[in-house]
Amino acid sequence: MKIVVYSTHTCPICVKTKELLDKWNLPFEQKYIDDDRAHMAEFSKVTNGARMVPQLTIDGKHIGGFSDLTELHMDGFFD
C-alpha cells in the first residue's frame, strides 16, 4: 500500500495527519505543494482541484483529507 500525503509546511492538520500515520505504523510519502511546482501540479490533478490540505492518496486513488483518513481507520481499512 502506497500512501501519499500532500501538505504544506505551515499546516497544523497536516502535521497531525502525519503523526497519526506514524502512530498507526503506516509508511507514507510526503509531498509539499507550497514549495514544489511539480508537486502542486500533481496535487491538483490527482485531487481534481482540491484547495485544502492535507489530501491523501492510497495506491494512486484520492481518498480525501484528515477526517476521511480517520474514517477509513475506524472502518478497519488498514487492518
PyMOL Python script that loads the backbone (N, CA, C, O; Angstrom):
from pymol import cmd

cmd.read_pdbstr("""\
ATOM      1  N   MET A   1       0.855  -1.176   0.000  1.00  0.00           N
ATOM      2  CA  MET A   1       0.000   0.000   0.000  1.00  0.00           C
ATOM      3  C   MET A   1       0.896   1.232   0.000  1.00  0.00           C
ATOM      4  O   MET A   1       1.790   1.365   0.836  1.00  0.00           O
ATOM      5  N   LYS A   2       0.645   2.123  -0.942  1.00  0.00           N
ATOM      6  CA  LYS A   2       1.426   3.359  -1.020  1.00  0.00           C
ATOM      7  C   LYS A   2       0.528   4.539  -0.663  1.00  0.00           C
ATOM      8  O   LYS A   2      -0.462   4.815  -1.342  1.00  0.00           O
ATOM      9  N   ILE A   3       0.892   5.226   0.413  1.00  0.00           N
ATOM     10  CA  ILE A   3       0.149   6.393   0.873  1.00  0.00           C
ATOM     11  C   ILE A   3       0.972   7.636   0.568  1.00  0.00           C
ATOM     12  O   ILE A   3       2.163   7.696   0.872  1.00  0.00           O
ATOM     13  N   VAL A   4       0.317   8.636  -0.041  1.00  0.00           N
ATOM     14  CA  VAL A   4       0.960   9.924  -0.305  1.00  0.00           C
ATOM     15  C   VAL A   4       0.162  10.993   0.420  1.00  0.00           C
ATOM     16  O   VAL A   4      -1.064  11.050   0.316  1.00  0.00           O
ATOM     17  N   VAL A   5       0.876  11.847   1.160  1.00  0.00           N
ATOM     18  CA  VAL A   5       0.256  12.967   1.862  1.00  0.00           C
ATOM     19  C   VAL A   5       0.729  14.254   1.195  1.00  0.00           C
ATOM     20  O   VAL A   5       1.921  14.564   1.190  1.00  0.00           O
ATOM     21  N   TYR A   6      -0.218  14.994   0.637  1.00  0.00           N
ATOM     22  CA  TYR A   6       0.070  16.313   0.075  1.00  0.00           C
ATOM     23  C   TYR A   6      -0.180  17.334   1.170  1.00  0.00           C
ATOM     24  O   TYR A   6      -1.254  17.363   1.771  1.00  0.00           O
ATOM     25  N   SER A   7       0.812  18.169   1.426  1.00  0.00           N
ATOM     26  CA  SER A   7       0.706  19.099   2.545  1.00  0.00           C
ATOM     27  C   SER A   7       1.492  20.372   2.261  1.00  0.00           C
ATOM     28  O   SER A   7       2.135  20.517   1.221  1.00  0.00           O
ATOM     29  N   THR A   8       1.418  21.286   3.220  1.00  0.00           N
ATOM     30  CA  THR A   8       2.246  22.492   3.195  1.00  0.00           C
ATOM     31  C   THR A   8       3.078  22.514   4.471  1.00  0.00           C
ATOM     32  O   THR A   8       2.819  21.756   5.406  1.00  0.00           O
ATOM     33  N   HIS A   9       4.072  23.385   4.498  1.00  0.00           N
ATOM     34  CA  HIS A   9       4.952  23.468   5.657  1.00  0.00           C
ATOM     35  C   HIS A   9       4.281  24.120   6.866  1.00  0.00           C
ATOM     36  O   HIS A   9       4.773  23.970   7.984  1.00  0.00           O
ATOM     37  N   THR A  10       3.185  24.830   6.675  1.00  0.00           N
ATOM     38  CA  THR A  10       2.577  25.594   7.770  1.00  0.00           C
ATOM     39  C   THR A  10       1.233  25.037   8.230  1.00  0.00           C
ATOM     40  O   THR A  10       0.548  25.684   9.022  1.00  0.00           O
ATOM     41  N   CYS A  11       0.844  23.876   7.765  1.00  0.00           N
ATOM     42  CA  CYS A  11      -0.481  23.322   8.056  1.00  0.00           C
ATOM     43  C   CYS A  11      -0.455  22.433   9.302  1.00  0.00           C
ATOM     44  O   CYS A  11       0.173  21.375   9.282  1.00  0.00           O
ATOM     45  N   PRO A  12      -1.132  22.846  10.398  1.00  0.00           N
ATOM     46  CA  PRO A  12      -1.125  22.028  11.612  1.00  0.00           C
ATOM     47  C   PRO A  12      -1.894  20.713  11.465  1.00  0.00           C
ATOM     48  O   PRO A  12      -1.539  19.725  12.109  1.00  0.00           O
ATOM     49  N   ILE A  13      -2.929  20.677  10.642  1.00  0.00           N
ATOM     50  CA  ILE A  13      -3.661  19.423  10.439  1.00  0.00           C
ATOM     51  C   ILE A  13      -2.809  18.443   9.636  1.00  0.00           C
ATOM     52  O   ILE A  13      -2.927  17.230   9.810  1.00  0.00           O
ATOM     53  N   CYS A  14      -1.965  18.956   8.770  1.00  0.00           N
ATOM     54  CA  CYS A  14      -1.033  18.101   8.033  1.00  0.00           C
ATOM     55  C   CYS A  14      -0.089  17.399   9.002  1.00  0.00           C
ATOM     56  O   CYS A  14       0.172  16.203   8.872  1.00  0.00           O
ATOM     57  N   VAL A  15       0.415  18.143   9.966  1.00  0.00           N
ATOM     58  CA  VAL A  15       1.308  17.561  10.979  1.00  0.00           C
ATOM     59  C   VAL A  15       0.567  16.468  11.748  1.00  0.00           C
ATOM     60  O   VAL A  15       1.113  15.388  11.975  1.00  0.00           O
ATOM     61  N   LYS A  16      -0.659  16.743  12.143  1.00  0.00           N
ATOM     62  CA  LYS A  16      -1.458  15.761  12.888  1.00  0.00           C
ATOM     63  C   LYS A  16      -1.710  14.508  12.042  1.00  0.00           C
ATOM     64  O   LYS A  16      -1.662  13.389  12.552  1.00  0.00           O
ATOM     65  N   THR A  17      -1.974  14.702  10.762  1.00  0.00           N
ATOM     66  CA  THR A  17      -2.201  13.567   9.863  1.00  0.00           C
ATOM     67  C   THR A  17      -0.969  12.677   9.807  1.00  0.00           C
ATOM     68  O   THR A  17      -1.075  11.455   9.909  1.00  0.00           O
ATOM     69  N   LYS A  18       0.190  13.286   9.645  1.00  0.00           N
ATOM     70  CA  LYS A  18       1.431  12.513   9.557  1.00  0.00           C
ATOM     71  C   LYS A  18       1.753  11.832  10.888  1.00  0.00           C
ATOM     72  O   LYS A  18       2.279  10.719  10.906  1.00  0.00           O
ATOM     73  N   GLU A  19       1.440  12.497  11.999  1.00  0.00           N
ATOM     74  CA  GLU A  19       1.633  11.876  13.313  1.00  0.00           C
ATOM     75  C   GLU A  19       0.752  10.644  13.469  1.00  0.00           C
ATOM     76  O   GLU A  19       1.200   9.628  14.000  1.00  0.00           O
ATOM     77  N   LEU A  20      -0.502  10.723  13.011  1.00  0.00           N
ATOM     78  CA  LEU A  20      -1.396   9.567  13.087  1.00  0.00           C
ATOM     79  C   LEU A  20      -0.889   8.414  12.234  1.00  0.00           C
ATOM     80  O   LEU A  20      -0.890   7.266  12.679  1.00  0.00           O
ATOM     81  N   LEU A  21      -0.458   8.707  11.019  1.00  0.00           N
ATOM     82  CA  LEU A  21       0.071   7.653  10.164  1.00  0.00           C
ATOM     83  C   LEU A  21       1.277   6.979  10.817  1.00  0.00           C
ATOM     84  O   LEU A  21       1.412   5.757  10.769  1.00  0.00           O
ATOM     85  N   ASP A  22       2.148   7.778  11.425  1.00  0.00           N
ATOM     86  CA  ASP A  22       3.293   7.208  12.153  1.00  0.00           C
ATOM     87  C   ASP A  22       2.819   6.348  13.315  1.00  0.00           C
ATOM     88  O   ASP A  22       3.336   5.251  13.529  1.00  0.00           O
ATOM     89  N   LYS A  23       1.837   6.838  14.069  1.00  0.00           N
ATOM     90  CA  LYS A  23       1.309   6.105  15.225  1.00  0.00           C
ATOM     91  C   LYS A  23       0.719   4.759  14.794  1.00  0.00           C
ATOM     92  O   LYS A  23       0.864   3.755  15.491  1.00  0.00           O
ATOM     93  N   TRP A  24       0.057   4.754  13.641  1.00  0.00           N
ATOM     94  CA  TRP A  24      -0.553   3.534  13.120  1.00  0.00           C
ATOM     95  C   TRP A  24       0.437   2.675  12.338  1.00  0.00           C
ATOM     96  O   TRP A  24       0.055   1.664  11.749  1.00  0.00           O
ATOM     97  N   ASN A  25       1.718   3.080  12.332  1.00  0.00           N
ATOM     98  CA  ASN A  25       2.776   2.364  11.613  1.00  0.00           C
ATOM     99  C   ASN A  25       2.471   2.203  10.129  1.00  0.00           C
ATOM    100  O   ASN A  25       2.724   1.150   9.544  1.00  0.00           O
ATOM    101  N   LEU A  26       1.931   3.245   9.531  1.00  0.00           N
ATOM    102  CA  LEU A  26       1.632   3.244   8.098  1.00  0.00           C
ATOM    103  C   LEU A  26       2.638   4.150   7.393  1.00  0.00           C
ATOM    104  O   LEU A  26       2.587   5.369   7.553  1.00  0.00           O
ATOM    105  N   PRO A  27       3.553   3.568   6.614  1.00  0.00           N
ATOM    106  CA  PRO A  27       4.531   4.387   5.906  1.00  0.00           C
ATOM    107  C   PRO A  27       3.841   5.242   4.845  1.00  0.00           C
ATOM    108  O   PRO A  27       2.836   4.840   4.259  1.00  0.00           O
ATOM    109  N   PHE A  28       4.395   6.416   4.613  1.00  0.00           N
ATOM    110  CA  PHE A  28       3.813   7.333   3.640  1.00  0.00           C
ATOM    111  C   PHE A  28       4.899   8.180   3.000  1.00  0.00           C
ATOM    112  O   PHE A  28       5.996   8.342   3.535  1.00  0.00           O
ATOM    113  N   GLU A  29       4.556   8.708   1.845  1.00  0.00           N
ATOM    114  CA  GLU A  29       5.416   9.671   1.164  1.00  0.00           C
ATOM    115  C   GLU A  29       4.802  11.044   1.362  1.00  0.00           C
ATOM    116  O   GLU A  29       3.595  11.224   1.202  1.00  0.00           O
ATOM    117  N   GLN A  30       5.623  11.994   1.703  1.00  0.00           N
ATOM    118  CA  GLN A  30       5.164  13.362   1.948  1.00  0.00           C
ATOM    119  C   GLN A  30       5.552  14.237   0.763  1.00  0.00           C
ATOM    120  O   GLN A  30       6.702  14.238   0.322  1.00  0.00           O
ATOM    121  N   LYS A  31       4.560  14.990   0.252  1.00  0.00           N
ATOM    122  CA  LYS A  31       4.836  15.899  -0.857  1.00  0.00           C
ATOM    123  C   LYS A  31       4.332  17.285  -0.475  1.00  0.00           C
ATOM    124  O   LYS A  31       3.134  17.509  -0.300  1.00  0.00           O
ATOM    125  N   TYR A  32       5.286  18.210  -0.350  1.00  0.00           N
ATOM    126  CA  TYR A  32       4.934  19.593  -0.035  1.00  0.00           C
ATOM    127  C   TYR A  32       4.541  20.321  -1.315  1.00  0.00           C
ATOM    128  O   TYR A  32       5.294  20.323  -2.289  1.00  0.00           O
ATOM    129  N   ILE A  33       3.372  20.931  -1.311  1.00  0.00           N
ATOM    130  CA  ILE A  33       2.894  21.615  -2.505  1.00  0.00           C
ATOM    131  C   ILE A  33       3.187  23.112  -2.480  1.00  0.00           C
ATOM    132  O   ILE A  33       2.994  23.800  -3.482  1.00  0.00           O
ATOM    133  N   ASP A  34       3.653  23.618  -1.339  1.00  0.00           N
ATOM    134  CA  ASP A  34       3.885  25.059  -1.238  1.00  0.00           C
ATOM    135  C   ASP A  34       5.263  25.495  -1.729  1.00  0.00           C
ATOM    136  O   ASP A  34       5.511  26.693  -1.867  1.00  0.00           O
ATOM    137  N   ASP A  35       6.150  24.566  -1.990  1.00  0.00           N
ATOM    138  CA  ASP A  35       7.467  24.959  -2.485  1.00  0.00           C
ATOM    139  C   ASP A  35       7.953  24.098  -3.648  1.00  0.00           C
ATOM    140  O   ASP A  35       9.139  24.105  -3.979  1.00  0.00           O
ATOM    141  N   ASP A  36       7.036  23.359  -4.263  1.00  0.00           N
ATOM    142  CA  ASP A  36       7.417  22.483  -5.364  1.00  0.00           C
ATOM    143  C   ASP A  36       6.319  22.505  -6.421  1.00  0.00           C
ATOM    144  O   ASP A  36       5.236  21.956  -6.222  1.00  0.00           O
ATOM    145  N   ARG A  37       6.614  23.144  -7.540  1.00  0.00           N
ATOM    146  CA  ARG A  37       5.601  23.298  -8.602  1.00  0.00           C
ATOM    147  C   ARG A  37       5.131  21.956  -9.151  1.00  0.00           C
ATOM    148  O   ARG A  37       3.952  21.794  -9.466  1.00  0.00           O
ATOM    149  N   ALA A  38       6.035  21.003  -9.266  1.00  0.00           N
ATOM    150  CA  ALA A  38       5.662  19.681  -9.783  1.00  0.00           C
ATOM    151  C   ALA A  38       4.686  18.995  -8.843  1.00  0.00           C
ATOM    152  O   ALA A  38       3.711  18.386  -9.282  1.00  0.00           O
ATOM    153  N   HIS A  39       4.955  19.097  -7.533  1.00  0.00           N
ATOM    154  CA  HIS A  39       4.035  18.507  -6.557  1.00  0.00           C
ATOM    155  C   HIS A  39       2.684  19.220  -6.574  1.00  0.00           C
ATOM    156  O   HIS A  39       1.643  18.581  -6.421  1.00  0.00           O
ATOM    157  N   MET A  40       2.696  20.536  -6.761  1.00  0.00           N
ATOM    158  CA  MET A  40       1.442  21.294  -6.829  1.00  0.00           C
ATOM    159  C   MET A  40       0.620  20.863  -8.040  1.00  0.00           C
ATOM    160  O   MET A  40      -0.591  20.676  -7.929  1.00  0.00           O
ATOM    161  N   ALA A  41       1.260  20.707  -9.181  1.00  0.00           N
ATOM    162  CA  ALA A  41       0.557  20.278 -10.389  1.00  0.00           C
ATOM    163  C   ALA A  41      -0.005  18.871 -10.212  1.00  0.00           C
ATOM    164  O   ALA A  41      -1.141  18.597 -10.597  1.00  0.00           O
ATOM    165  N   GLU A  42       0.792  17.985  -9.630  1.00  0.00           N
ATOM    166  CA  GLU A  42       0.341  16.615  -9.367  1.00  0.00           C
ATOM    167  C   GLU A  42      -0.829  16.622  -8.390  1.00  0.00           C
ATOM    168  O   GLU A  42      -1.818  15.919  -8.601  1.00  0.00           O
ATOM    169  N   PHE A  43      -0.725  17.406  -7.330  1.00  0.00           N
ATOM    170  CA  PHE A  43      -1.785  17.542  -6.325  1.00  0.00           C
ATOM    171  C   PHE A  43      -3.093  17.970  -6.978  1.00  0.00           C
ATOM    172  O   PHE A  43      -4.145  17.388  -6.714  1.00  0.00           O
ATOM    173  N   SER A  44      -3.024  18.976  -7.819  1.00  0.00           N
ATOM    174  CA  SER A  44      -4.217  19.498  -8.479  1.00  0.00           C
ATOM    175  C   SER A  44      -4.869  18.444  -9.368  1.00  0.00           C
ATOM    176  O   SER A  44      -6.093  18.310  -9.393  1.00  0.00           O
ATOM    177  N   LYS A  45      -4.045  17.703 -10.093  1.00  0.00           N
ATOM    178  CA  LYS A  45      -4.563  16.667 -10.994  1.00  0.00           C
ATOM    179  C   LYS A  45      -5.149  15.489 -10.212  1.00  0.00           C
ATOM    180  O   LYS A  45      -6.272  15.061 -10.481  1.00  0.00           O
ATOM    181  N   VAL A  46      -4.399  14.973  -9.258  1.00  0.00           N
ATOM    182  CA  VAL A  46      -4.808  13.782  -8.514  1.00  0.00           C
ATOM    183  C   VAL A  46      -6.052  14.032  -7.664  1.00  0.00           C
ATOM    184  O   VAL A  46      -6.889  13.143  -7.504  1.00  0.00           O
ATOM    185  N   THR A  47      -6.171  15.244  -7.119  1.00  0.00           N
ATOM    186  CA  THR A  47      -7.295  15.543  -6.222  1.00  0.00           C
ATOM    187  C   THR A  47      -8.445  16.240  -6.938  1.00  0.00           C
ATOM    188  O   THR A  47      -9.412  16.660  -6.303  1.00  0.00           O
ATOM    189  N   ASN A  48      -8.340  16.363  -8.261  1.00  0.00           N
ATOM    190  CA  ASN A  48      -9.381  17.020  -9.048  1.00  0.00           C
ATOM    191  C   ASN A  48      -9.630  18.453  -8.579  1.00  0.00           C
ATOM    192  O   ASN A  48     -10.772  18.901  -8.473  1.00  0.00           O
ATOM    193  N   GLY A  49      -8.533  19.161  -8.301  1.00  0.00           N
ATOM    194  CA  GLY A  49      -8.617  20.576  -7.974  1.00  0.00           C
ATOM    195  C   GLY A  49      -8.901  20.903  -6.519  1.00  0.00           C
ATOM    196  O   GLY A  49      -9.394  21.992  -6.223  1.00  0.00           O
ATOM    197  N   ALA A  50      -8.606  19.998  -5.610  1.00  0.00           N
ATOM    198  CA  ALA A  50      -8.811  20.284  -4.179  1.00  0.00           C
ATOM    199  C   ALA A  50      -8.049  21.538  -3.788  1.00  0.00           C
ATOM    200  O   ALA A  50      -6.998  21.838  -4.354  1.00  0.00           O
ATOM    201  N   ARG A  51      -8.583  22.266  -2.819  1.00  0.00           N
ATOM    202  CA  ARG A  51      -7.956  23.519  -2.403  1.00  0.00           C
ATOM    203  C   ARG A  51      -7.437  23.474  -0.971  1.00  0.00           C
ATOM    204  O   ARG A  51      -6.781  24.415  -0.523  1.00  0.00           O
ATOM    205  N   MET A  52      -7.718  22.407  -0.257  1.00  0.00           N
ATOM    206  CA  MET A  52      -7.298  22.322   1.140  1.00  0.00           C
ATOM    207  C   MET A  52      -6.331  21.160   1.334  1.00  0.00           C
ATOM    208  O   MET A  52      -6.401  20.150   0.634  1.00  0.00           O
ATOM    209  N   VAL A  53      -5.444  21.321   2.281  1.00  0.00           N
ATOM    210  CA  VAL A  53      -4.530  20.257   2.672  1.00  0.00           C
ATOM    211  C   VAL A  53      -4.798  19.907   4.131  1.00  0.00           C
ATOM    212  O   VAL A  53      -5.314  20.736   4.880  1.00  0.00           O
ATOM    213  N   PRO A  54      -4.459  18.709   4.535  1.00  0.00           N
ATOM    214  CA  PRO A  54      -3.827  17.660   3.752  1.00  0.00           C
ATOM    215  C   PRO A  54      -4.831  16.955   2.848  1.00  0.00           C
ATOM    216  O   PRO A  54      -6.036  16.947   3.099  1.00  0.00           O
ATOM    217  N   GLN A  55      -4.296  16.373   1.801  1.00  0.00           N
ATOM    218  CA  GLN A  55      -5.044  15.469   0.931  1.00  0.00           C
ATOM    219  C   GLN A  55      -4.190  14.222   0.790  1.00  0.00           C
ATOM    220  O   GLN A  55      -2.963  14.295   0.723  1.00  0.00           O
ATOM    221  N   LEU A  56      -4.859  13.072   0.747  1.00  0.00           N
ATOM    222  CA  LEU A  56      -4.139  11.809   0.708  1.00  0.00           C
ATOM    223  C   LEU A  56      -4.579  10.964  -0.471  1.00  0.00           C
ATOM    224  O   LEU A  56      -5.728  11.012  -0.909  1.00  0.00           O
ATOM    225  N   THR A  57      -3.625  10.185  -0.973  1.00  0.00           N
ATOM    226  CA  THR A  57      -3.937   9.153  -1.949  1.00  0.00           C
ATOM    227  C   THR A  57      -3.434   7.828  -1.401  1.00  0.00           C
ATOM    228  O   THR A  57      -2.433   7.772  -0.688  1.00  0.00           O
ATOM    229  N   ILE A  58      -4.139   6.777  -1.744  1.00  0.00           N
ATOM    230  CA  ILE A  58      -3.704   5.419  -1.420  1.00  0.00           C
ATOM    231  C   ILE A  58      -3.669   4.653  -2.733  1.00  0.00           C
ATOM    232  O   ILE A  58      -4.678   4.512  -3.423  1.00  0.00           O
ATOM    233  N   ASP A  59      -2.481   4.165  -3.057  1.00  0.00           N
ATOM    234  CA  ASP A  59      -2.261   3.466  -4.327  1.00  0.00           C
ATOM    235  C   ASP A  59      -2.792   4.274  -5.508  1.00  0.00           C
ATOM    236  O   ASP A  59      -3.400   3.724  -6.426  1.00  0.00           O
ATOM    237  N   GLY A  60      -2.555   5.585  -5.472  1.00  0.00           N
ATOM    238  CA  GLY A  60      -2.924   6.466  -6.562  1.00  0.00           C
ATOM    239  C   GLY A  60      -4.362   6.945  -6.560  1.00  0.00           C
ATOM    240  O   GLY A  60      -4.740   7.765  -7.397  1.00  0.00           O
ATOM    241  N   LYS A  61      -5.175   6.448  -5.631  1.00  0.00           N
ATOM    242  CA  LYS A  61      -6.584   6.845  -5.565  1.00  0.00           C
ATOM    243  C   LYS A  61      -6.766   7.908  -4.479  1.00  0.00           C
ATOM    244  O   LYS A  61      -6.366   7.709  -3.332  1.00  0.00           O
ATOM    245  N   HIS A  62      -7.368   9.030  -4.849  1.00  0.00           N
ATOM    246  CA  HIS A  62      -7.600  10.113  -3.891  1.00  0.00           C
ATOM    247  C   HIS A  62      -8.642   9.674  -2.868  1.00  0.00           C
ATOM    248  O   HIS A  62      -9.741   9.258  -3.233  1.00  0.00           O
ATOM    249  N   ILE A  63      -8.290   9.767  -1.576  1.00  0.00           N
ATOM    250  CA  ILE A  63      -9.239   9.368  -0.533  1.00  0.00           C
ATOM    251  C   ILE A  63      -9.774  10.551   0.261  1.00  0.00           C
ATOM    252  O   ILE A  63     -10.752  10.404   0.994  1.00  0.00           O
ATOM    253  N   GLY A  64      -9.155  11.720   0.130  1.00  0.00           N
ATOM    254  CA  GLY A  64      -9.634  12.897   0.854  1.00  0.00           C
ATOM    255  C   GLY A  64      -8.620  13.394   1.857  1.00  0.00           C
ATOM    256  O   GLY A  64      -7.411  13.259   1.671  1.00  0.00           O
ATOM    257  N   GLY A  65      -9.147  13.982   2.941  1.00  0.00           N
ATOM    258  CA  GLY A  65      -8.294  14.613   3.929  1.00  0.00           C
ATOM    259  C   GLY A  65      -8.251  13.871   5.252  1.00  0.00           C
ATOM    260  O   GLY A  65      -8.468  12.661   5.317  1.00  0.00           O
ATOM    261  N   PHE A  66      -7.962  14.629   6.313  1.00  0.00           N
ATOM    262  CA  PHE A  66      -7.774  14.074   7.651  1.00  0.00           C
ATOM    263  C   PHE A  66      -8.986  13.276   8.124  1.00  0.00           C
ATOM    264  O   PHE A  66      -8.838  12.145   8.587  1.00  0.00           O
ATOM    265  N   SER A  67     -10.175  13.849   8.014  1.00  0.00           N
ATOM    266  CA  SER A  67     -11.372  13.156   8.514  1.00  0.00           C
ATOM    267  C   SER A  67     -11.642  11.889   7.711  1.00  0.00           C
ATOM    268  O   SER A  67     -12.091  10.888   8.271  1.00  0.00           O
ATOM    269  N   ASP A  68     -11.377  11.918   6.410  1.00  0.00           N
ATOM    270  CA  ASP A  68     -11.557  10.719   5.583  1.00  0.00           C
ATOM    271  C   ASP A  68     -10.584   9.622   6.007  1.00  0.00           C
ATOM    272  O   ASP A  68     -10.938   8.443   6.031  1.00  0.00           O
ATOM    273  N   LEU A  69      -9.367  10.013   6.338  1.00  0.00           N
ATOM    274  CA  LEU A  69      -8.363   9.068   6.806  1.00  0.00           C
ATOM    275  C   LEU A  69      -8.814   8.409   8.107  1.00  0.00           C
ATOM    276  O   LEU A  69      -8.726   7.189   8.245  1.00  0.00           O
ATOM    277  N   THR A  70      -9.293   9.201   9.057  1.00  0.00           N
ATOM    278  CA  THR A  70      -9.715   8.627  10.340  1.00  0.00           C
ATOM    279  C   THR A  70     -10.933   7.727  10.166  1.00  0.00           C
ATOM    280  O   THR A  70     -11.056   6.720  10.863  1.00  0.00           O
ATOM    281  N   GLU A  71     -11.838   8.074   9.247  1.00  0.00           N
ATOM    282  CA  GLU A  71     -12.994   7.211   8.978  1.00  0.00           C
ATOM    283  C   GLU A  71     -12.552   5.868   8.416  1.00  0.00           C
ATOM    284  O   GLU A  71     -13.059   4.824   8.827  1.00  0.00           O
ATOM    285  N   LEU A  72     -11.610   5.888   7.480  1.00  0.00           N
ATOM    286  CA  LEU A  72     -11.088   4.629   6.939  1.00  0.00           C
ATOM    287  C   LEU A  72     -10.485   3.772   8.041  1.00  0.00           C
ATOM    288  O   LEU A  72     -10.678   2.557   8.077  1.00  0.00           O
ATOM    289  N   HIS A  73      -9.754   4.419   8.937  1.00  0.00           N
ATOM    290  CA  HIS A  73      -9.139   3.690  10.041  1.00  0.00           C
ATOM    291  C   HIS A  73     -10.194   3.078  10.946  1.00  0.00           C
ATOM    292  O   HIS A  73     -10.075   1.916  11.337  1.00  0.00           O
ATOM    293  N   MET A  74     -11.225   3.844  11.284  1.00  0.00           N
ATOM    294  CA  MET A  74     -12.295   3.332  12.159  1.00  0.00           C
ATOM    295  C   MET A  74     -13.059   2.196  11.496  1.00  0.00           C
ATOM    296  O   MET A  74     -13.562   1.303  12.178  1.00  0.00           O
ATOM    297  N   ASP A  75     -13.149   2.224  10.161  1.00  0.00           N
ATOM    298  CA  ASP A  75     -13.845   1.176   9.430  1.00  0.00           C
ATOM    299  C   ASP A  75     -12.985  -0.084   9.243  1.00  0.00           C
ATOM    300  O   ASP A  75     -13.443  -1.074   8.671  1.00  0.00           O
ATOM    301  N   GLY A  76     -11.738  -0.039   9.730  1.00  0.00           N
ATOM    302  CA  GLY A  76     -10.860  -1.204   9.655  1.00  0.00           C
ATOM    303  C   GLY A  76     -10.126  -1.368   8.328  1.00  0.00           C
ATOM    304  O   GLY A  76      -9.590  -2.439   8.043  1.00  0.00           O
ATOM    305  N   PHE A  77     -10.100  -0.317   7.522  1.00  0.00           N
ATOM    306  CA  PHE A  77      -9.465  -0.388   6.207  1.00  0.00           C
ATOM    307  C   PHE A  77      -7.997  -0.788   6.297  1.00  0.00           C
ATOM    308  O   PHE A  77      -7.503  -1.503   5.424  1.00  0.00           O
ATOM    309  N   PHE A  78      -7.298  -0.348   7.322  1.00  0.00           N
ATOM    310  CA  PHE A  78      -5.861  -0.597   7.426  1.00  0.00           C
ATOM    311  C   PHE A  78      -5.513  -1.852   8.217  1.00  0.00           C
ATOM    312  O   PHE A  78      -4.335  -2.155   8.404  1.00  0.00           O
ATOM    313  N   ASP A  79      -6.506  -2.573   8.677  1.00  0.00           N
ATOM    314  CA  ASP A  79      -6.259  -3.789   9.471  1.00  0.00           C
ATOM    315  C   ASP A  79      -5.776  -4.943   8.610  1.00  0.00           C
ATOM    316  O   ASP A  79      -5.524  -6.033   9.123  1.00  0.00           O
TER     317      ASP A  79
END
""", "prot")
cmd.dss("prot")
cmd.show_as("cartoon", "prot")
cmd.util.cbc("prot")
cmd.orient("prot")
